[in-house]
Amino acid sequence: MNPTYVLVHGSNSASFTWGPLQRELALLGHRTLAVDLPGHGFAAGFHAAYQAPQDLEALATAPSNQAGATLAEAVEQVLDVVRKVAEHGPVILVGHSRGGLVLTGVANAVPELIDRIVYISAWCCVEATVGEYMQGPEYASSALNDVGGVVVANPAELGALRMNWRTADPTLLAALKTAMIEDGTEQEFFAYLNTLEPDESLDAGTELADAATWGRIPRTYIRLTEDRSMPLALQDRFIKEADALTPGNPTDVRSLTSSHVRFLMHPQEAAALLAGLA
C-alpha cells in the first residue's frame, strides 16, 4: 500500500508552502497531506497595521494569536492528523526547519504509527535544546544572526515573535535573501517573503529524541548543502548525534543542492527523492 506523506511546515509558514512539492508528488502517484500548525494558515493573525501604509508602532503592540502558544499544542495537532492518516495506510512524516521539532515530538509519542520520519534541513534535537544548539559553534555562521531587524515587537511583552516581512529596508532585505534563498532570483525571494506570516510561537520546547520510541523509526535526513539559515555543520551535527543515539538504526542521509527554501519552489528533485522512500 502506498504511503501518505504528512508535511509539517517551518517557522512563520503554513501548509501553502508545500503546494509545489505536493503537485510533483501527486504527478508521481503519491498522496500527501500538508498540515497547518495551530494559529497558522487561514488562522494566522494579521492586523491592519501590517498593511500599507504600515503603522509599525501599532503593529508592535497589537495582540498576537501566538501569545502563549506551545510546541506541545502543535505536536498534539499533528498527532491527531497522523492517527487519522494511519487508518488508511503507511505514514511518512516530513518536516522542514522548525517543523522538525514537531516531528520529534510526534515520533516520541506514536512510533507505531509512523513508517519513516524525514527531516529536511530541520531541527532534530538529540543532545541539546534549540537554544543550546544556537549557542554552539555549528550555528555561529547562520545568516539568521544578521536579520534581527525584522523583529518589530518586544517578544517578552507580546508573548510571541512578530516579524515585519513587508519591510522596505534594503540592507535587511539583502540579509533576508541571503538567509532564505541566496541561490534564487529577487522575484523568487519576494514571492516567498509574501507567503510568510508575521507571528510565531516563542516556545521551541525542550523535548529530545527518545531512543526507545523515536529511535526505532527509520529516518532520513535531507541535507540542504547551500543552506545559510541552518548551517551544514549543524545539520551534520544532528545526524551524528542521532546515529550515536541509535547505532543500530543509522540515519539515511541524502543531500540536495539548495538554500533553505529554494527546494520548495523548484521541488522536482526533492519530490523524486521523497518518492524513492516510499
N, C-alpha and C positions, 0 to 999 in steps of 0.2 A: 504494500500500500504506500502511495506517495505521501511524503510528509507535508505538513503545513509549516511555513516559515512565519514565526511570530516576530515582528520587528519592533524594537524599542529605540525611540529617538534620544538624542542628546539634549544638552542644555539649551534653554530658550527656543526650543524647536517643537515640532508636532509631527503627527503621523504623515502630514502632507509631504514632508521632506523625502519620504521613501517612494513617492509616486513613480519616478522614472525607473527605479530598480524593480518595483513591483511589476511594471509593464514588461520589462525584459524577462523577468522570471515567468510571468504568465505566458509570454511567447515561447518559452522553453517548456511549457506544460506544467508549471508548478503553482500551487495555491500559496497565497500569502495573506497575512493579516497584520496591518500596522496599527499599533496602539497609541492612543493619546494618553499620556500620563495625567494625573489629576491637575486641573487648572490650566491645561494646555489645549491646543486646537481651538475649536469654537468656544471653549470655556475659558480661553485666555483673557486676562484683564487688560483692556485697552481704555485709555482716557482721552477726552477731548484735548487735554493739554499735550498729548503726544502728536496730535495732528498739526498741520501747518496753518498759520504760523504757530510754532511751538511756544508753550509757556513753561519754561524749564523750572521756574520756581514752584508753580502749581504741580508740575509732574513729580517733583521731588517729595511732595507730601501727600499726594493722592493715595488712598488706601490700596493695598495690594491683596489680590486673592491668593497669593502665595505666602502671605504672612502666616507663620506657624505651620506651614505645610511640612510634612516629614517624608523621609525616604521610605519609612515603613508603610505609609499610605500608598506610595507608588508601587512598592513591592506587592502589596495586597491586591491592588487593581490588576496587575499583570498575572498574579497567581490565579485570580478568578478567570481571566481570559485563557490561561494555559489549561486549567481544569476543563473548561468547556471545549476547547480545541482538541484536547487529548481524547475526548469521546469519539472523535471521528478519524483517529489515526495518529501516526507519529508526529512529534513536535520538534522542530529545530528552532531554538530561541536565539535571536540575533540582536546584539546591541552595539550602538556606536557611541563613543565618547563617554559622557556621563551615564548613558544608558547601561554601561557595564556594571554600575553599582546595583542596578535593579536586577540584572541577570544573576549576579552572585547571590542576592537575597532570595530570589525565586528558586535557584538551583539548590541552595542550602535547605529549602523547605520541602520541595517536592521532586527529588531526583528521579523518582519512579515514573514521573510524567514527562520527562524531557529526554529526547533521544540524542541530542547534541546541543551544546552551547557554543556560540560563535561571537567572539569579541572582535570588533573592527576598530582598531586603534582606540580601545575602550579601557576605562578604569577596571582593573582586575586586582582588587586589594587582597593580598595574601599575608604579608608580614607587617603591614602598616596601614594606617588610615590615610585618606586623601590628604589631609593637612600635613601628615608626616612625610608622605611621598613628595609633596610640594616643597618641603624644606631640604630634600635630598639633592645631591649633585646632578642626578639624571634630569631633574626638572629645571635646572638653572638656566638652560638655553631656551626655554619655552618663550615663544614670541608673545604669549599671553601676558607676560610680565610687562609688556610695553603698551598695553591697551587699557590701563586702569581708568583713563579719562572717559571711557564710555559709561562708567557708573555715574548716575545722576542723583542718587539719594544716599542718605546715610543708612547702610544696611541694618545697623543696630536699632535705629529709630523706626525704620519701615518694617522690619521683621522679614525682609526679603531682599534679594538682589534686583535692582532696577537699572536697566541699560537703555541708553538712547541710541538705537541703531540708525536713527534718522539724522544723526549729526552731519554737519557740513564742514567740520574741521578737517582740512586736507591732510594734516600730519597724522591725526588719529585715524582717518580713513586709510591712509597708506599702511599704518601699523596693523590695522584690522585685516587688510587684504593679505599682508604677509603672513599673519597668523592663520587665516582661514583657507585661502586659495591663492597662494603665491604663483602657482603654475596655471592659473586661469586668466581669462581676459577681464578687463574692467567691467564689461557688461555682465559677465557671469558673476563677478563679485557683487555688484549691486543687485542683481536678481536674487542671489542667495540672501543678502543682507535684508531684503524686504520680505523674506519668509520668516524672519526671526521675531520672537515675542519679547516684549520689554522685561518681563518679570520671570524670576526663577527662585526656587526654594533655597534657603540658606543651609538646609540640613543635608549633608552628604552621608550621614550615618557613620557608624563605626564597625559595621559587620565585615568580617573577614571570611575568606573561603574556608569551608569546613571539609577536611579530608574525608570524613566519613560519609558525607552526603554529596556535596558539590564535587568532591574528588573522584567519585565513581562514574560521573557522566563523561562520555567522550567530549572533548573540547577542541576547538580550533581558534587560533589567534591569527587574525589577518593584520599584518604589519603594513602601515602606510609609510612608505620609505621617504616621502618628501614632506611629511607632517611637521609643521613648525609649531603647532599648538601642543601636541603630545609628542615630545621628542622621541626619536627612535630608541635612544638609550633607555628611556623609561618603559617603552613598550617591551623591550628586550628584558628589562628587569622583571616585569610582570611574568613573562614566560619562564624565566629562570627560576623564580620563586615558586611558581605553580608546579613546575616539574620536580623541584626539591620536595614539595609537599606531597606529591603523589608520583613517586618514581615508577610505579607500576602502570600509570596512566599518563604518559607524556603528552604534551600539547602537540597537536597537528599544526605546524606553523606554515603559513602562506604569506606572500608579500604582493602588494600592489604598488605600482609607481604612481603615487597620488599624494596630494596635500590632504589636509584634514577633511575637506568636503568635496573635492573635485570628483571623486568616485560616485557621489550622489547625482551629479549632473551628467556624467559620462559613465553609465553603470554597466555597460555590456561586459566588460572583463570581470567585474565583481559578481554579476549575475551568473556568468559561466562558472566562476569559482564556487559560488554557493550551490548551484545546481549539481555540481560534481560531488557535493557532500551528501546528497540525498541517498 
